[in-house]
Amino acid sequence: MGGDPASLIRSPASVLAPSSIAIVGASERGQWQGMIYRNLRDYKYPGRVFLVNPRQQEVWGERCFPSLRELPERVDHAMVIVPAPAVAGVLEDADAAGVTSATVYAAAMGDGHDPESKKRGAWLKDFLKRSKMRIAGPNCMGAHSYHERMFAYPNTELGRFPAGSVGAIFQSGGTLQFWLRTGADRGLRFSYGITSGNEADLDLADYLNFLVDDLDTHQIALFIEGIRRPDAFMHAAGRALAAGKPVTAIKTGATAKSRSAAQSHTGAIGGDYAAYLAMCERYGIVNCRSLDDMLETCLAFDGHRLPKGPRIGFVTTSGGTVDLLYDYAEAEGATMPDYAPQTLKDLMPFMQEGIEPKNPLDLGIPMGLKHAASVCEVVAKDPNIDMIAWAAMLPSKAGAWEGVEALQAMVRGTDKPIVGFGRMSYQMTPEPWKRRRPRASPSCRASSRHCAP
């Protein structure tokens, strides 16, 4: 595709950070409408909110207007939560009323094989050619904008988490809420959670480019079914790489059946998976095999530190873990260099009798957090090591946290990433989270965030 790739990018700013909102289709019988309205009210969205329904004069105790054309002032964004046959009329009203953008939640707007859906899709394509409006969706579930307190996704619990620095863009609307909730339970905090739907207008490239420029977003997670505009996407991905914002992704379509399923329900063309992987390699996108892998990768990046190279120093308390790490490292192509002679010498006072220091390191019976901090501090000073991976199950009781201050000080004392991991997944309790994100002065708060995930 010729021309400047930057000219291909459209701004979703009015979708994700609108100054005012209209909920079209507001109804006390509508489940999605009710959840979104309560989100805006309960989480204190600061902009004006108008309700639109030609059959209602009042909804949720608030005045309801018959159409967007009859609102007392122009609104920035319209949430169009009406059946597919009614979408065209609403968008015509929105365009006439000067609305900047709209989110269309309805499916059957071009997707699937139904002739009526195809007709509506053709109408929408024509509308976009003659309108200046930006459209999110159709067939999407809206977005969470945490810093703006604008929760336009039909889920009433995800808004209770504090705003953070992970921006998520999912082409699967339903999958997003489960990934966000699991991530929040593990301690991730989000700037945006975006569902892009069928992408008749705004697409993955537009949202990715927006998050690259967003000062609150430090890393980006993608759920990809298809990349509609490769040139625009690669332009945005290149900007993320240059900005030092890690991008993790999971993509469906590795098999023919997966590609066919994605096209049937979203219209997204999966494309060649090998070409996708080559693109990830070129632009530094970390491709993940599962949603769990993507969550763990985001947790690793959540320390806001990037390693200067691929060399990992492992610290464990188990010979069996060491055995597994050799297998995993070979399978993943991970680099585990020998520790430097000075490191081996400095580790000797911490070793149990009969165990020689090496990488991966087996310390034997765990000796507490202060002991672990001292060992990790030695490894962090090794010139052969770019990042430290510490294997330990975090204590679940308050009385077992003696020495955590030494662990926190160790993290602040190095600029290398320190990643804590368990041999198996386990649930985090509130106590580890209080310790993992300790109170600190502004100068060291950022560096102490990833003490032990």
Rosetta blueprint (number, residue, H / E / L):
1 M L
2 G L
3 G L
4 D L
5 P H
6 A H
7 S H
8 L H
9 I L
10 R L
11 S L
12 P L
13 A H
14 S H
15 V H
16 L H
17 A L
18 P L
19 S L
20 S E
21 I E
22 A E
23 I E
24 V E
25 G L
26 A L
27 S L
28 E L
29 R L
30 G L
31 Q H
32 W H
33 Q H
34 G H
35 M H
36 I H
37 Y H
38 R H
39 N H
40 L H
41 R H
42 D H
43 Y L
44 K L
45 Y L
46 P L
47 G L
48 R E
49 V E
50 F E
51 L E
52 V E
53 N L
54 P L
55 R L
56 Q L
57 Q L
58 E E
59 V E
60 W L
61 G L
62 E E
63 R E
64 C E
65 F E
66 P L
67 S L
68 L H
69 R H
70 E H
71 L L
72 P L
73 E L
74 R L
75 V L
76 D L
77 H E
78 A E
79 M E
80 V E
81 I L
82 V L
83 P L
84 A H
85 P H
86 A H
87 V H
88 A H
89 G H
90 V H
91 L H
92 E H
93 D H
94 A H
95 D H
96 A H
97 A L
98 G L
99 V L
100 T L
101 S E
102 A E
103 T E
104 V E
105 Y L
106 A L
107 A L
108 A L
109 M L
110 G L
111 D L
112 G L
113 H L
114 D L
115 P H
116 E H
117 S H
118 K H
119 K H
120 R H
121 G H
122 A H
123 W H
124 L H
125 K H
126 D H
127 F H
128 L H
129 K H
130 R H
131 S L
132 K L
133 M L
134 R E
135 I E
136 A E
137 G L
138 P L
139 N L
140 C L
141 M L
142 G L
143 A E
144 H E
145 S E
146 Y L
147 H L
148 E L
149 R L
150 M E
151 F E
152 A L
153 Y L
154 P L
155 N L
156 T L
157 E L
158 L H
159 G H
160 R H
161 F L
162 P L
163 A E
164 G E
165 S E
166 V E
167 G E
168 A E
169 I E
170 F E
171 Q L
172 S L
173 G H
174 G H
175 T H
176 L H
177 Q H
178 F H
179 W H
180 L H
181 R H
182 T H
183 G H
184 A H
185 D H
186 R H
187 G L
188 L L
189 R L
190 F E
191 S E
192 Y E
193 G E
194 I E
195 T E
196 S L
197 G L
198 N L
199 E L
200 A L
201 D L
202 L L
203 D L
204 L H
205 A H
206 D H
207 Y H
208 L H
209 N H
210 F H
211 L H
212 V H
213 D H
214 D L
215 L L
216 D L
217 T L
218 H L
219 Q E
220 I E
221 A E
222 L E
223 F E
224 I E
225 E L
226 G L
227 I L
228 R L
229 R L
230 P H
231 D H
232 A H
233 F H
234 M H
235 H H
236 A H
237 A H
238 G H
239 R H
240 A H
241 L H
242 A H
243 A H
244 G L
245 K L
246 P L
247 V E
248 T E
249 A E
250 I E
251 K E
252 T L
253 G L
254 A L
255 T L
256 A H
257 K H
258 S H
259 R H
260 S H
261 A H
262 A H
263 Q H
264 S H
265 H H
266 T H
267 G L
268 A L
269 I L
270 G L
271 G L
272 D L
273 Y H
274 A H
275 A H
276 Y H
277 L H
278 A H
279 M H
280 C H
281 E H
282 R H
283 Y H
284 G L
285 I L
286 V E
287 N E
288 C L
289 R L
290 S L
291 L H
292 D H
293 D H
294 M H
295 L H
296 E H
297 T H
298 C H
299 L H
300 A H
301 F H
302 D L
303 G L
304 H L
305 R L
306 L L
307 P L
308 K L
309 G L
310 P L
311 R E
312 I E
313 G E
314 F E
315 V E
316 T E
317 T L
318 S L
319 G H
320 G H
321 T H
322 V H
323 D H
324 L H
325 L H
326 Y H
327 D H
328 Y H
329 A H
330 E H
331 A H
332 E H
333 G L
334 A L
335 T E
336 M L
337 P L
338 D L
339 Y L
340 A L
341 P H
342 Q H
343 T H
344 L H
345 K H
346 D H
347 L H
348 M H
349 P H
350 F H
351 M L
352 Q L
353 E L
354 G L
355 I L
356 E L
357 P L
358 K L
359 N L
360 P L
361 L E
362 D E
363 L L
364 G L
365 I L
366 P L
367 M L
368 G L
369 L H
370 K H
371 H H
372 A H
373 A H
374 S H
375 V H
376 C H
377 E H
378 V H
379 V H
380 A H
381 K L
382 D L
383 P L
384 N L
385 I L
386 D L
387 M E
388 I E
389 A E
390 W E
391 A E
392 A L
393 M L
394 L L
395 P L
396 S L
397 K L
398 A H
399 G H
400 A H
401 W L
402 E L
403 G L
404 V H
405 E H
406 A H
407 L H
408 Q H
409 A H
410 M H
411 V H
412 R H
413 G L
414 T L
415 D L
416 K L
417 P L
418 I E
419 V E
420 G E
421 F E
422 G L
423 R L
424 M L
425 S L
426 Y L
427 Q L
428 M L
429 T L
430 P H
431 E H
432 P H
433 W H
434 K H
435 R H
436 R H
437 R L
438 P L
439 R L
440 A L
441 S L
442 P H
443 S H
444 C H
445 R H
446 A H
447 S H
448 S H
449 R L
450 H L
451 C L
452 A L
453 P L
